[in-house]
Amino acid sequence: MLETPDTTFDVRVLACDRFDVLAMSGDLDLAAEASFNVIVDLLRPLTRPVVVDLTQVDFIDARGVHLLMQLRAAARQDGQSVHLHGLSLAAHRLFEMTGITTAFTVASVQAPGSATLAGRVTPGGGAQSD
């Protein structure tokens, strides 16, 4: 886990066989920008698709959406893709209102109180159940 002074946002990078998972928790907003950018810079150039696990993200604002769009741009530049997992209903509405829902592959939208990813996502195939 990335250790930063920002205690409202954490991100872990998990390397799977064919993709990397960015497991985020806390608030994805302006305060998270420096931590988010450090992780993206460390991963560049992206050599595999990226799955962003948002099941533990409590809040996403316009800056958080912008950070995800920057990740998407970096992935496209490197010939890769970004898949979102566990997008909250509120965040999904924000994506729809801003017109960027189609910019990402959304593997799942999380209903309030639903389970977390637990490391079992396949890009393009959504989450696998036990």
Number of C-alpha atoms within 10 A of each C-alpha: 10 13 11 13 9 14 11 16 24 22 23 15 18 14 12 14 6 11 20 20 23 21 22 21 18 19 20 26 19 15 16 21 16 11 17 23 14 11 15 18 12 9 14 11 14 21 15 19 20 26 26 24 26 27 26 19 21 15 17 21 14 15 15 20 18 16 20 19 16 14 21 19 16 19 21 14 12 15 13 17 24 27 23 23 26 24 23 22 13 15 22 19 13 17 18 12 10 11 10 13 14 9 15 15 17 21 21 21 18 19 13 10 7 11 11 15 18 12 13 13 23 17 20 13 12 17 18 11 8 4
